[in-house]
């Protein structure tokens, strides 16, 4: 179940009122208020209350509203979920669950959310789940994780923890490790996550690029996952937003071409167009496979709010 564009997802420390307020005005598709890595242990209880209050205050129009709770191997997770959902469940779209290595983690959160929804009168299943894959076991179990609950909306890659979990010899997230000079060391992981997401009918989101000032590096690393078909990427700073939104949107010419394929194919397969299964669009043959490919690009463009300048017209 896909519930909106996630080209850019902004990480916002739940302990910082200043950063939460600033996030409201940024042009991101999604944000998450973080209770995990961005919040010190002694600040977590206060951050829960701040997050619930910030969600209740609104001002997030048009954005997917998420909270990242702590991992299930900590003592904080259940209280994170209860406090945030009881306090602002009606203003929350998804919970991001980090370090998911088993479908049981997703099932636990599903059952817990169901209990709270009943208790506070929310529609059953309203709040989605985004499992974050951050270690080798999670990748091995990813198909079961992706289908563990109907609440799953997206699979999220956690590259730094994942690289550490497999002992990759690199200190820069997303870059090729020294000595790996042929191919892409991250390709298998990205493709595995993407394939599991598509098989389950959910989105695939790439994790953050930590070198905040290196926008060229962000474009190189993000461009790989965007080219494969990922739906978006996490951003850590406002300076990264424009580049990521651009990377995960189609080029204008590709979007217009996709829409023209859809229009032309619909006309050519109709009675008026001769009911043909294959036809020519300029010098290009188009058929059912072309339509499916065009649907992907057109769908991403529509989600990004793109419009056509020169729509295709049937021949006279």
Phi, psi and omega per residue, in radians:
X1 nan 1.942 3.127
X2 -1.661 2.310 -3.006
X3 -2.186 0.613 3.065
X4 2.298 2.888 -3.123
X5 -1.232 2.421 3.072
X6 -2.247 0.767 -3.141
X7 -0.995 -0.851 -3.128
X8 -2.182 2.303 3.111
X9 -2.206 1.986 -3.033
X10 -1.566 2.208 3.041
X11 -1.456 2.216 -3.087
X12 -2.240 2.081 3.111
X13 -1.038 2.189 -3.100
X14 -1.233 -0.193 -3.133
X15 -1.605 -0.065 -3.061
X16 -1.946 1.819 3.102
X17 -1.076 -0.622 -3.126
X18 -1.115 -0.810 -3.119
X19 -1.219 -0.603 3.093
X20 -1.099 -0.793 -3.139
X21 -1.104 -0.703 -3.131
X22 -1.159 -0.596 -3.082
X23 -1.097 -0.488 -3.095
X24 -1.045 -0.558 -3.046
X25 -1.670 0.066 -3.090
X26 -1.548 2.607 -3.038
X27 -1.493 1.027 3.093
X28 -1.856 2.693 3.109
X29 -1.387 -0.509 -3.063
X30 -2.549 2.643 2.973
X31 -2.363 2.734 2.926
X32 -2.327 2.346 3.049
X33 -1.513 2.121 -2.909
X34 -1.673 2.304 2.994
X35 -1.927 -0.055 -3.044
X36 -1.644 -1.916 -2.958
X37 -1.071 -0.516 -3.060
X38 -1.411 -0.039 -3.065
X39 -2.176 2.196 3.134
X40 -1.167 2.639 -3.115
X41 -0.904 -0.735 -3.096
X42 -1.265 -0.244 -3.106
X43 -1.767 -0.042 -3.004
X44 -1.157 -0.744 -3.114
X45 -1.071 -0.789 3.110
X46 -1.147 -0.658 -3.122
X47 -1.128 -0.633 3.096
X48 -0.999 -0.829 -3.126
X49 -1.151 -0.672 3.134
X50 -1.131 -0.715 -3.141
X51 -1.127 -0.799 3.118
X52 -1.049 -0.719 3.119
X53 -1.157 -0.727 -3.124
X54 -1.139 -0.695 3.091
X55 -1.131 -0.728 -3.134
X56 -1.160 -0.479 3.133
X57 -1.263 -0.354 3.113
X58 1.370 -2.756 -3.094
X59 1.531 0.215 -3.101
X60 -1.879 0.449 -3.011
X61 -0.921 2.296 3.080
X62 1.450 -0.075 -3.127
X63 -1.852 2.560 2.981
X64 -1.311 2.199 -3.024
X65 -1.757 2.066 -3.058
X66 -2.326 2.774 3.017
X67 -2.306 2.330 2.998
X68 -1.708 2.063 3.097
X69 -1.531 3.118 3.093
X70 -1.397 2.820 -3.110
X71 -1.232 2.756 -3.049
X72 -1.296 -0.078 3.038
X73 -1.628 0.264 3.074
X74 -1.993 3.000 3.115
X75 -1.549 0.038 -2.985
X76 -1.749 -0.311 -2.882
X77 -1.053 -0.895 -3.036
X78 -1.087 -0.682 3.137
X79 -1.231 -0.607 3.025
X80 -0.963 -0.901 -3.059
X81 -1.125 -0.847 -3.085
X82 -1.093 -0.843 -3.083
X83 -1.109 -0.819 -3.072
X84 -1.224 -0.778 -3.063
X85 -1.289 -0.706 3.070
X86 -1.138 -0.573 -3.096
X87 -1.450 -0.517 -3.039
X88 -2.662 0.555 -3.097
X89 -1.044 -0.579 -3.129
X90 -1.226 -0.306 3.129
X91 -1.886 0.314 -3.077
X92 -2.095 2.295 -3.136
X93 -1.668 -0.759 -3.122
X94 -2.537 2.727 2.928
X95 -1.942 2.263 3.056
X96 -1.607 2.127 -3.128
X97 -1.851 1.964 -3.074
X98 -1.406 2.843 3.004
X99 0.923 0.780 3.111
X100 -1.395 2.085 3.140
X101 -2.117 0.042 -3.111
X102 -2.660 2.562 3.049
X103 -1.093 -0.381 3.102
X104 -1.085 -0.538 3.098
X105 -1.087 -0.764 3.139
X106 -1.180 -0.713 3.135
X107 -1.107 -0.693 3.096
X108 -1.025 -0.831 -3.113
X109 -1.158 -0.677 3.093
X110 -1.000 -0.887 -3.118
X111 -1.133 -0.691 3.133
X112 -1.131 -0.774 3.096
X113 -1.081 -0.692 3.127
X114 -1.064 -0.737 3.113
X115 -1.078 -0.802 -3.095
X116 -1.197 -0.716 3.114
X117 -1.013 -0.764 3.100
X118 -1.089 -0.745 -3.061
X119 -1.151 -0.593 -3.067
X120 -1.885 0.080 3.026
X121 1.429 0.444 3.052
X122 -1.510 2.649 3.079
X123 -1.035 2.399 -3.133
X124 -1.041 2.330 3.098
X125 1.387 0.160 -3.054
X126 -1.126 -0.671 -3.047
X127 -1.602 2.197 -3.115
X128 -1.499 2.978 3.131
X129 -2.198 2.379 3.034
X130 -2.114 1.716 3.095
X131 -1.229 2.394 3.108
X132 -1.848 2.164 -3.081
X133 -1.644 2.028 -2.992
X134 -2.344 0.122 3.076
X135 -2.629 3.025 -3.060
X136 -1.075 -0.723 -3.127
X137 -1.111 -0.697 3.107
X138 -1.060 -0.670 3.122
X139 -1.194 -0.691 3.112
X140 -1.102 -0.623 -3.079
X141 -1.645 0.203 -2.884
X142 -1.115 -0.602 3.134
X143 -1.116 -0.744 3.108
X144 -1.192 -0.624 3.099
X145 -1.125 -0.777 -3.088
X146 -1.110 -0.472 -3.078
X147 -1.945 0.240 -3.068
X148 -1.263 -0.329 -3.117
X149 -2.719 2.554 3.049
X150 -1.228 -0.156 3.105
X151 -1.373 -0.273 -3.064
X152 -1.105 2.195 -3.123
X153 -1.917 -0.512 -3.088
X154 -2.779 2.660 2.943
X155 -1.814 2.298 -3.060
X156 -2.027 2.299 3.117
X157 -1.522 2.294 3.022
X158 -1.901 1.542 -2.911
X159 -1.186 -0.670 -3.061
X160 -1.135 -0.896 3.121
X161 -1.124 -0.630 3.137
X162 -1.142 -0.789 3.134
X163 -1.033 -0.698 3.099
X164 -1.159 -0.653 -3.059
X165 -1.166 -0.476 -3.142
X166 -1.786 0.134 3.113
X167 1.122 0.604 3.087
X168 -1.176 2.332 -3.061
X169 -1.511 1.307 3.126
X170 -2.687 2.569 3.077
X171 -1.969 0.055 -3.127
X172 -2.060 2.023 -3.061
X173 -1.089 2.204 3.053
X174 1.602 -0.354 -3.139
X175 -1.403 2.803 3.092
X176 -1.258 2.340 3.119
X177 -1.162 2.548 3.112
X178 -0.946 2.318 -3.124
X179 1.697 -0.286 3.111
X180 -1.653 1.602 -2.966
X181 -1.887 0.104 3.118
X182 -2.275 2.183 3.104
X183 1.380 -2.815 -3.065
X184 -2.172 2.027 -3.095
X185 -1.133 -0.321 -3.079
X186 -1.759 -0.043 -2.998
X187 -1.073 -0.824 -3.093
X188 -1.040 -0.803 -3.112
X189 -1.071 -0.825 -3.138
X190 -1.084 -0.796 -3.109
X191 -1.168 -0.614 3.122
X192 -1.133 -0.758 3.107
X193 -1.133 -0.781 -3.121
X194 -1.081 -0.770 -3.112
X195 -1.125 -0.741 3.111
X196 -1.110 -0.707 3.127
X197 -1.113 -0.801 -3.114
X198 -1.167 -0.656 3.109
X199 -1.111 -0.557 -3.130
X200 -1.577 -0.115 3.140
X201 1.318 0.541 3.129
X202 -2.162 3.048 -3.099
X203 -1.498 2.809 3.092
X204 -2.141 2.177 -3.044
X205 -2.121 2.222 3.096
X206 -1.372 2.634 -3.127
X207 -1.409 -3.023 -2.983
X208 -1.389 2.783 2.973
X209 -1.876 2.035 -2.920
X210 -1.400 -0.320 -3.141
X211 -1.428 1.483 -2.911
X212 -1.043 -0.662 -3.079
X213 -1.468 -0.158 -3.092
X214 -1.623 1.373 -3.088
X215 -1.214 -0.575 3.088
X216 -1.115 -0.737 3.086
X217 -1.115 -0.691 3.073
X218 -1.037 -0.735 -3.139
X219 -1.154 -0.672 3.115
X220 -1.151 -0.857 -3.090
X221 -1.208 -0.822 3.132
X222 -1.174 -0.532 3.140
X223 -1.116 -0.538 3.123
X224 -1.160 -0.858 -3.117
X225 -1.220 -0.597 3.087
X226 -1.117 -0.727 -3.141
X227 -1.119 -0.639 3.115
X228 -1.148 -0.570 -3.129
X229 2.241 0.140 3.071
X230 -1.053 2.662 -3.066
X231 -1.520 -0.404 -3.105
X232 -3.087 -3.028 -3.056
X233 -2.609 2.557 3.043
X234 -1.241 2.557 3.026
X235 -2.174 2.562 -3.084
X236 -1.905 -0.178 -3.027
X237 -2.641 2.572 3.112
X238 -0.960 -0.488 -3.125
X239 -1.164 -0.279 -3.122
X240 -1.634 -0.218 -2.962
X241 -1.126 -0.875 -3.058
X242 -1.048 -0.780 -3.117
X243 -1.112 -0.725 -3.112
X244 -1.228 -0.732 3.080
X245 -1.040 -0.659 3.124
X246 -1.210 -0.768 -3.113
X247 -1.049 -0.673 -3.028
X248 -1.746 0.292 2.942
X249 -1.961 2.594 3.071
X250 -1.156 2.692 2.945
X251 -1.113 2.604 -3.092
X252 -0.975 -0.750 -3.107
X253 -1.178 -0.586 3.105
X254 -1.237 -0.705 3.110
X255 -1.077 -0.818 -3.110
X256 -1.128 -0.682 3.131
X257 -1.119 -0.714 3.125
X258 -1.092 -0.783 3.122
X259 -1.103 -0.660 3.130
X260 -1.182 -0.649 3.061
X261 -1.050 -0.797 -3.118
X262 -1.086 -0.779 -3.136
X263 -1.156 -0.783 -3.110
X264 -1.136 -0.744 -3.115
X265 -1.155 -0.700 3.104
X266 -1.059 -0.720 -3.117
X267 -1.233 -0.795 -3.080
X268 -1.136 -0.510 3.128
X269 -1.502 -0.118 3.109
X270 -1.458 2.955 3.103
X271 -1.068 -0.710 -3.125
X272 -1.112 -0.556 -3.111
X273 -1.616 0.065 3.097
X274 1.736 0.075 3.100
X275 0.888 0.828 -3.118
X276 -1.690 2.453 3.113
X277 -1.444 -0.324 3.077
X278 -2.436 2.512 -3.090
X279 -2.660 3.085 -3.138
X280 -1.872 2.385 2.969
X281 -2.078 1.699 -2.977
X282 1.141 -2.134 3.117
X283 -1.691 0.170 -3.050
X284 -1.935 2.298 3.008
X285 -1.432 2.325 3.100
X286 -2.124 2.544 3.110
X287 -2.607 -2.844 -3.081
X288 -1.083 -0.659 3.098
X289 -1.113 -0.681 3.092
X290 -1.075 -0.715 3.135
X291 -1.059 -0.764 -3.122
X292 -1.110 -0.727 3.110
X293 -1.147 -0.695 -3.137
X294 -1.167 -0.594 3.112
X295 -1.033 -0.646 3.139
X296 -1.104 -0.895 -3.089
X297 -1.180 -0.753 -3.141
X298 -1.114 -0.691 3.135
X299 -1.098 -0.739 3.102
X300 -1.139 -0.691 3.128
X301 -1.159 -0.733 3.121
X302 -1.113 -0.724 3.132
X303 -1.099 -0.531 3.120
X304 -1.483 0.003 3.114
X305 1.415 0.370 -3.109
X306 -1.374 2.669 3.107
X307 -2.306 2.778 -3.135
X308 -1.571 2.538 3.057
X309 -1.687 -0.476 -3.029
X310 -2.445 1.372 -3.087
X311 -1.115 2.579 3.096
X312 -1.191 2.491 3.089
X313 -2.144 2.402 3.115
X314 -1.134 2.608 3.138
X315 -1.122 2.621 3.137
X316 -1.444 nan nan
